[in-house]
Amino acid sequence: MIDAVIFDMDGVLLDSEPFWQEAEIEIFATVGIHLTRAQCIETTGIPVNDVVAYRHIQNPWGHKSLKQVSDDYLNWRRSAGS
């Protein structure tokens, strides 16, 4: 029986930022934005929808909606070869 569950939202148990950065680089490349890790660090801690809107203001794209890009970002899975 489970007595407790720990939710790690701030990197105490696992530093998830490298995975979020990898997702950000991969997903934004699909809309023609090629980011560096340093650029990803600039948006650390900002909600995904806000990051997508920010990147769209910087470099507008037309073939995907902001919601599609946000959904892709949130549903990203690390490639098997990575």
A tleap script that builds the chain and sets N, CA, C and O, in Angstrom:
source leaprc.protein.ff14SB
mol = sequence {
  NMET ILE ASP ALA VAL ILE PHE ASP MET ASP
  GLY VAL LEU LEU ASP SER GLU PRO PHE TRP
  GLN GLU ALA GLU ILE GLU ILE PHE ALA THR
  VAL GLY ILE HIE LEU THR ARG ALA GLN CYS
  ILE GLU THR THR GLY ILE PRO VAL ASN ASP
  VAL VAL ALA TYR ARG HIE ILE GLN ASN PRO
  TRP GLY HIE LYS SER LEU LYS GLN VAL SER
  ASP ASP TYR LEU ASN TRP ARG ARG SER ALA
  GLY CSER
}
set mol.1.N position { 0.842 -1.180 0.000 }
set mol.1.CA position { 0.000 0.000 0.000 }
set mol.1.C position { 0.888 1.245 0.000 }
set mol.1.O position { 1.898 1.298 0.703 }
set mol.2.N position { 0.509 2.228 -0.781 }
set mol.2.CA position { 1.269 3.475 -0.866 }
set mol.2.C position { 0.820 4.408 0.249 }
set mol.2.O position { -0.369 4.695 0.388 }
set mol.3.N position { 1.784 4.883 1.048 }
set mol.3.CA position { 1.487 5.803 2.144 }
set mol.3.C position { 1.706 7.259 1.772 }
set mol.3.O position { 1.102 8.156 2.360 }
set mol.4.N position { 2.580 7.492 0.784 }
set mol.4.CA position { 2.873 8.873 0.407 }
set mol.4.C position { 3.390 8.921 -1.022 }
set mol.4.O position { 3.907 7.939 -1.553 }
set mol.5.N position { 3.236 10.078 -1.620 }
set mol.5.CA position { 3.746 10.325 -2.963 }
set mol.5.C position { 4.481 11.648 -2.922 }
set mol.5.O position { 3.982 12.626 -2.366 }
set mol.6.N position { 5.671 11.681 -3.512 }
set mol.6.CA position { 6.450 12.913 -3.560 }
set mol.6.C position { 6.379 13.474 -4.971 }
set mol.6.O position { 6.704 12.785 -5.939 }
set mol.7.N position { 5.957 14.709 -5.084 }
set mol.7.CA position { 5.945 15.405 -6.361 }
set mol.7.C position { 7.144 16.337 -6.392 }
set mol.7.O position { 7.267 17.227 -5.551 }
set mol.8.N position { 8.020 16.136 -7.352 }
set mol.8.CA position { 9.233 16.933 -7.469 }
set mol.8.C position { 9.038 17.965 -8.566 }
set mol.8.O position { 9.172 17.648 -9.748 }
set mol.9.N position { 8.724 19.197 -8.186 }
set mol.9.CA position { 8.445 20.228 -9.169 }
set mol.9.C position { 9.578 21.246 -9.294 }
set mol.9.O position { 9.490 22.166 -10.108 }
set mol.10.N position { 10.629 21.096 -8.506 }
set mol.10.CA position { 11.663 22.128 -8.547 }
set mol.10.C position { 13.075 21.582 -8.681 }
set mol.10.O position { 14.041 22.283 -8.383 }
set mol.11.N position { 13.202 20.353 -9.122 }
set mol.11.CA position { 14.528 19.812 -9.384 }
set mol.11.C position { 15.246 19.225 -8.186 }
set mol.11.O position { 16.441 18.941 -8.271 }
set mol.12.N position { 14.559 19.033 -7.076 }
set mol.12.CA position { 15.205 18.483 -5.890 }
set mol.12.C position { 15.612 17.027 -6.114 }
set mol.12.O position { 16.734 16.639 -5.791 }
set mol.13.N position { 14.718 16.237 -6.658 }
set mol.13.CA position { 15.004 14.823 -6.887 }
set mol.13.C position { 15.584 14.553 -8.263 }
set mol.13.O position { 16.391 13.640 -8.433 }
set mol.14.N position { 15.181 15.336 -9.237 }
set mol.14.CA position { 15.625 15.130 -10.612 }
set mol.14.C position { 15.728 16.476 -11.310 }
set mol.14.O position { 14.778 17.259 -11.308 }
set mol.15.N position { 16.868 16.737 -11.898 }
set mol.15.CA position { 17.035 17.967 -12.676 }
set mol.15.C position { 16.484 17.707 -14.065 }
set mol.15.O position { 17.150 17.103 -14.905 }
set mol.16.N position { 15.261 18.167 -14.304 }
set mol.16.CA position { 14.600 17.912 -15.579 }
set mol.16.C position { 14.890 18.986 -16.629 }
set mol.16.O position { 14.491 18.835 -17.784 }
set mol.17.N position { 15.569 20.054 -16.252 }
set mol.17.CA position { 15.824 21.142 -17.199 }
set mol.17.C position { 16.539 20.689 -18.474 }
set mol.17.O position { 16.158 21.141 -19.553 }
set mol.18.N position { 17.551 19.823 -18.410 }
set mol.18.CA position { 18.178 19.381 -19.664 }
set mol.18.C position { 17.186 18.712 -20.618 }
set mol.18.O position { 17.325 18.842 -21.834 }
set mol.19.N position { 16.196 18.005 -20.091 }
set mol.19.CA position { 15.188 17.366 -20.937 }
set mol.19.C position { 14.254 18.411 -21.548 }
set mol.19.O position { 13.902 18.312 -22.723 }
set mol.20.N position { 13.848 19.413 -20.758 }
set mol.20.CA position { 13.011 20.496 -21.279 }
set mol.20.C position { 13.762 21.260 -22.356 }
set mol.20.O position { 13.175 21.642 -23.369 }
set mol.21.N position { 15.049 21.487 -22.149 }
set mol.21.CA position { 15.853 22.199 -23.156 }
set mol.21.C position { 15.951 21.387 -24.441 }
set mol.21.O position { 15.845 21.934 -25.539 }
set mol.22.N position { 16.150 20.092 -24.302 }
set mol.22.CA position { 16.220 19.213 -25.470 }
set mol.22.C position { 14.900 19.259 -26.242 }
set mol.22.O position { 14.888 19.325 -27.471 }
set mol.23.N position { 13.799 19.223 -25.508 }
set mol.23.CA position { 12.478 19.307 -26.144 }
set mol.23.C position { 12.307 20.647 -26.845 }
set mol.23.O position { 11.830 20.705 -27.978 }
set mol.24.N position { 12.697 21.722 -26.170 }
set mol.24.CA position { 12.555 23.059 -26.747 }
set mol.24.C position { 13.348 23.172 -28.049 }
set mol.24.O position { 12.837 23.691 -29.041 }
set mol.25.N position { 14.573 22.698 -28.052 }
set mol.25.CA position { 15.423 22.748 -29.251 }
set mol.25.C position { 14.789 21.950 -30.387 }
set mol.25.O position { 14.709 22.423 -31.521 }
set mol.26.N position { 14.341 20.739 -30.072 }
set mol.26.CA position { 13.769 19.857 -31.092 }
set mol.26.C position { 12.440 20.384 -31.643 }
set mol.26.O position { 12.227 20.392 -32.855 }
set mol.27.N position { 11.563 20.815 -30.763 }
set mol.27.CA position { 10.230 21.257 -31.194 }
set mol.27.C position { 10.305 22.553 -31.981 }
set mol.27.O position { 9.643 22.684 -33.010 }
set mol.28.N position { 11.094 23.510 -31.522 }
set mol.28.CA position { 11.170 24.773 -32.250 }
set mol.28.C position { 11.890 24.629 -33.588 }
set mol.28.O position { 11.654 25.424 -34.498 }
set mol.29.N position { 12.748 23.647 -33.724 }
set mol.29.CA position { 13.387 23.386 -35.020 }
set mol.29.C position { 12.338 23.008 -36.064 }
set mol.29.O position { 12.526 23.261 -37.253 }
set mol.30.N position { 11.227 22.400 -35.622 }
set mol.30.CA position { 10.183 22.004 -36.568 }
set mol.30.C position { 9.449 23.202 -37.165 }
set mol.30.O position { 8.747 23.066 -38.167 }
set mol.31.N position { 9.612 24.375 -36.551 }
set mol.31.CA position { 9.002 25.591 -37.099 }
set mol.31.C position { 10.078 26.577 -37.561 }
set mol.31.O position { 9.818 27.767 -37.739 }
set mol.32.N position { 11.285 26.055 -37.750 }
set mol.32.CA position { 12.360 26.862 -38.322 }
set mol.32.C position { 13.136 27.717 -37.343 }
set mol.32.O position { 13.883 28.602 -37.762 }
set mol.33.N position { 12.981 27.477 -36.043 }
set mol.33.CA position { 13.730 28.228 -35.036 }
set mol.33.C position { 14.782 27.304 -34.450 }
set mol.33.O position { 14.457 26.290 -33.834 }
set mol.34.N position { 16.034 27.657 -34.641 }
set mol.34.CA position { 17.144 26.816 -34.183 }
set mol.34.C position { 17.783 27.464 -32.963 }
set mol.34.O position { 18.523 28.443 -33.061 }
set mol.35.N position { 17.469 26.877 -31.804 }
set mol.35.CA position { 17.879 27.439 -30.523 }
set mol.35.C position { 19.150 26.798 -29.998 }
set mol.35.O position { 19.472 25.654 -30.319 }
set mol.36.N position { 19.859 27.557 -29.189 }
set mol.36.CA position { 21.009 27.039 -28.449 }
set mol.36.C position { 20.558 26.745 -27.024 }
set mol.36.O position { 19.484 27.175 -26.604 }
set mol.37.N position { 21.374 26.018 -26.292 }
set mol.37.CA position { 21.065 25.767 -24.867 }
set mol.37.C position { 20.980 27.087 -24.113 }
set mol.37.O position { 20.131 27.251 -23.237 }
set mol.38.N position { 21.858 28.028 -24.451 }
set mol.38.CA position { 21.851 29.329 -23.782 }
set mol.38.C position { 20.520 30.046 -23.987 }
set mol.38.O position { 20.002 30.667 -23.058 }
set mol.39.N position { 19.967 29.966 -25.183 }
set mol.39.CA position { 18.667 30.585 -25.442 }
set mol.39.C position { 17.563 29.892 -24.650 }
set mol.39.O position { 16.618 30.537 -24.195 }
set mol.40.N position { 17.685 28.594 -24.491 }
set mol.40.CA position { 16.698 27.848 -23.703 }
set mol.40.C position { 16.769 28.244 -22.228 }
set mol.40.O position { 15.741 28.334 -21.557 }
set mol.41.N position { 17.964 28.477 -21.734 }
set mol.41.CA position { 18.138 28.875 -20.341 }
set mol.41.C position { 17.420 30.190 -20.057 }
set mol.41.O position { 16.935 30.409 -18.947 }
set mol.42.N position { 17.352 31.066 -21.064 }
set mol.42.CA position { 16.665 32.353 -20.899 }
set mol.42.C position { 15.184 32.186 -20.552 }
set mol.42.O position { 14.598 33.071 -19.928 }
set mol.43.N position { 14.577 31.081 -20.943 }
set mol.43.CA position { 13.148 30.886 -20.695 }
set mol.43.C position { 12.883 29.842 -19.606 }
set mol.43.O position { 11.742 29.413 -19.434 }
set mol.44.N position { 13.898 29.437 -18.884 }
set mol.44.CA position { 13.728 28.466 -17.803 }
set mol.44.C position { 12.739 29.001 -16.772 }
set mol.44.O position { 12.850 30.140 -16.320 }
set mol.45.N position { 11.779 28.168 -16.412 }
set mol.45.CA position { 10.800 28.538 -15.397 }
set mol.45.C position { 9.567 29.239 -15.936 }
set mol.45.O position { 8.632 29.513 -15.184 }
set mol.46.N position { 9.552 29.529 -17.217 }
set mol.46.CA position { 8.405 30.195 -17.835 }
set mol.46.C position { 7.460 29.105 -18.359 }
set mol.46.O position { 7.921 28.128 -18.950 }
set mol.47.N position { 6.147 29.259 -18.152 }
set mol.47.CA position { 5.202 28.248 -18.654 }
set mol.47.C position { 5.333 28.039 -20.170 }
set mol.47.O position { 5.613 28.977 -20.917 }
set mol.48.N position { 5.127 26.803 -20.601 }
set mol.48.CA position { 5.293 26.419 -22.002 }
set mol.48.C position { 4.524 27.339 -22.951 }
set mol.48.O position { 5.089 27.801 -23.943 }
set mol.49.N position { 3.263 27.611 -22.673 }
set mol.49.CA position { 2.472 28.467 -23.570 }
set mol.49.C position { 3.103 29.844 -23.715 }
set mol.49.O position { 3.063 30.435 -24.794 }
set mol.50.N position { 3.680 30.353 -22.644 }
set mol.50.CA position { 4.332 31.663 -22.693 }
set mol.50.C position { 5.635 31.606 -23.484 }
set mol.50.O position { 5.969 32.552 -24.197 }
set mol.51.N position { 6.365 30.511 -23.363 }
set mol.51.CA position { 7.599 30.342 -24.130 }
set mol.51.C position { 7.262 30.283 -25.624 }
set mol.51.O position { 7.933 30.912 -26.442 }
set mol.52.N position { 6.228 29.531 -25.968 }
set mol.52.CA position { 5.820 29.414 -27.374 }
set mol.52.C position { 5.412 30.782 -27.916 }
set mol.52.O position { 5.815 31.152 -29.020 }
set mol.53.N position { 4.631 31.527 -27.167 }
set mol.53.CA position { 4.208 32.861 -27.602 }
set mol.53.C position { 5.418 33.783 -27.759 }
set mol.53.O position { 5.491 34.550 -28.719 }
set mol.54.N position { 6.353 33.714 -26.834 }
set mol.54.CA position { 7.566 34.529 -26.876 }
set mol.54.C position { 8.395 34.212 -28.120 }
set mol.54.O position { 8.847 35.119 -28.819 }
set mol.55.N position { 8.593 32.923 -28.390 }
set mol.55.CA position { 9.368 32.513 -29.573 }
set mol.55.C position { 8.636 32.920 -30.860 }
set mol.55.O position { 9.278 33.280 -31.847 }
set mol.56.N position { 7.313 32.866 -30.854 }
set mol.56.CA position { 6.543 33.246 -32.035 }
set mol.56.C position { 6.664 34.747 -32.306 }
set mol.56.O position { 6.740 35.170 -33.460 }
set mol.57.N position { 6.681 35.537 -31.251 }
set mol.57.CA position { 6.873 36.988 -31.416 }
set mol.57.C position { 8.253 37.265 -32.002 }
set mol.57.O position { 8.403 38.124 -32.871 }
set mol.58.N position { 9.260 36.535 -31.522 }
set mol.58.CA position { 10.632 36.719 -32.018 }
set mol.58.C position { 10.768 36.306 -33.479 }
set mol.58.O position { 11.380 37.015 -34.278 }
set mol.59.N position { 10.196 35.159 -33.821 }
set mol.59.CA position { 10.326 34.567 -35.160 }
set mol.59.C position { 9.014 33.918 -35.564 }
set mol.59.O position { 8.854 32.707 -35.407 }
set mol.60.N position { 8.084 34.689 -36.075 }
set mol.60.CA position { 6.766 34.131 -36.427 }
set mol.60.C position { 6.855 32.980 -37.438 }
set mol.60.O position { 7.671 33.010 -38.359 }
set mol.61.N position { 6.022 31.994 -37.255 }
set mol.61.CA position { 5.890 30.888 -38.197 }
set mol.61.C position { 4.422 30.800 -38.565 }
set mol.61.O position { 3.572 31.345 -37.861 }
set mol.62.N position { 4.115 30.123 -39.657 }
set mol.62.CA position { 2.736 30.106 -40.109 }
set mol.62.C position { 2.119 28.742 -40.283 }
set mol.62.O position { 0.897 28.643 -40.390 }
set mol.63.N position { 2.910 27.683 -40.317 }
set mol.63.CA position { 2.360 26.370 -40.662 }
set mol.63.C position { 1.847 25.559 -39.473 }
set mol.63.O position { 1.260 24.496 -39.674 }
set mol.64.N position { 2.046 26.021 -38.261 }
set mol.64.CA position { 1.505 25.367 -37.072 }
set mol.64.C position { 0.944 26.450 -36.157 }
set mol.64.O position { 1.487 27.552 -36.074 }
set mol.65.N position { -0.142 26.125 -35.478 }
set mol.65.CA position { -0.681 27.072 -34.511 }
set mol.65.C position { 0.185 27.061 -33.248 }
set mol.65.O position { 0.955 26.127 -33.020 }
set mol.66.N position { 0.052 28.091 -32.447 }
set mol.66.CA position { 0.781 28.137 -31.181 }
set mol.66.C position { 0.363 26.964 -30.300 }
set mol.66.O position { 1.193 26.388 -29.596 }
set mol.67.N position { -0.921 26.609 -30.336 }
set mol.67.CA position { -1.399 25.472 -29.551 }
set mol.67.C position { -0.747 24.172 -30.015 }
set mol.67.O position { -0.362 23.344 -29.190 }
set mol.68.N position { -0.621 23.990 -31.327 }
set mol.68.CA position { 0.026 22.775 -31.834 }
set mol.68.C position { 1.467 22.682 -31.342 }
set mol.68.O position { 1.919 21.613 -30.933 }
set mol.69.N position { 2.184 23.796 -31.382 }
set mol.69.CA position { 3.582 23.796 -30.935 }
set mol.69.C position { 3.639 23.531 -29.432 }
set mol.69.O position { 4.480 22.760 -28.971 }
set mol.70.N position { 2.752 24.164 -28.666 }
set mol.70.CA position { 2.702 23.914 -27.216 }
set mol.70.C position { 2.406 22.453 -26.923 }
set mol.70.O position { 3.043 21.850 -26.060 }
set mol.71.N position { 1.444 21.880 -27.636 }
set mol.71.CA position { 1.100 20.466 -27.440 }
set mol.71.C position { 2.272 19.563 -27.797 }
set mol.71.O position { 2.561 18.604 -27.082 }
set mol.72.N position { 2.951 19.870 -28.909 }
set mol.72.CA position { 4.127 19.087 -29.300 }
set mol.72.C position { 5.193 19.143 -28.213 }
set mol.72.O position { 5.807 18.132 -27.870 }
set mol.73.N position { 5.398 20.330 -27.684 }
set mol.73.CA position { 6.396 20.554 -26.630 }
set mol.73.C position { 6.042 19.737 -25.386 }
set mol.73.O position { 6.896 19.043 -24.835 }
set mol.74.N position { 4.799 19.816 -24.950 }
set mol.74.CA position { 4.367 19.113 -23.740 }
set mol.74.C position { 4.322 17.598 -23.924 }
set mol.74.O position { 4.476 16.854 -22.956 }
set mol.75.N position { 4.114 17.136 -25.153 }
set mol.75.CA position { 4.023 15.700 -25.427 }
set mol.75.C position { 5.309 15.106 -25.978 }
set mol.75.O position { 5.341 13.937 -26.361 }
set mol.76.N position { 6.364 15.902 -26.018 }
set mol.76.CA position { 7.647 15.468 -26.552 }
set mol.76.C position { 8.175 14.261 -25.782 }
set mol.76.O position { 8.070 14.173 -24.559 }
set mol.77.N position { 8.734 13.354 -26.534 }
set mol.77.CA position { 9.402 12.182 -25.930 }
set mol.77.C position { 10.816 12.133 -26.484 }
set mol.77.O position { 11.036 12.321 -27.681 }
set mol.78.N position { 11.741 11.885 -25.626 }
set mol.78.CA position { 13.140 11.798 -26.039 }
set mol.78.C position { 13.310 10.697 -27.068 }
set mol.78.O position { 12.769 9.603 -26.906 }
set mol.79.N position { 14.055 10.979 -28.119 }
set mol.79.CA position { 14.311 9.979 -29.161 }
set mol.79.C position { 15.043 8.783 -28.583 }
set mol.79.O position { 15.872 8.927 -27.684 }
set mol.80.N position { 14.736 7.602 -29.099 }
set mol.80.CA position { 15.346 6.375 -28.603 }
set mol.80.C position { 16.859 6.397 -28.732 }
set mol.80.O position { 17.553 5.809 -27.902 }
set mol.81.N position { 17.383 7.057 -29.750 }
set mol.81.CA position { 18.823 7.077 -29.967 }
set mol.81.C position { 19.559 8.102 -29.139 }
set mol.81.O position { 20.788 8.153 -29.192 }
set mol.82.N position { 18.850 8.931 -28.367 }
set mol.82.CA position { 19.497 9.986 -27.595 }
set mol.82.C position { 20.029 9.487 -26.277 }
set mol.82.O position { 20.603 10.260 -25.510 }
savepdb mol mol.pdb
quit
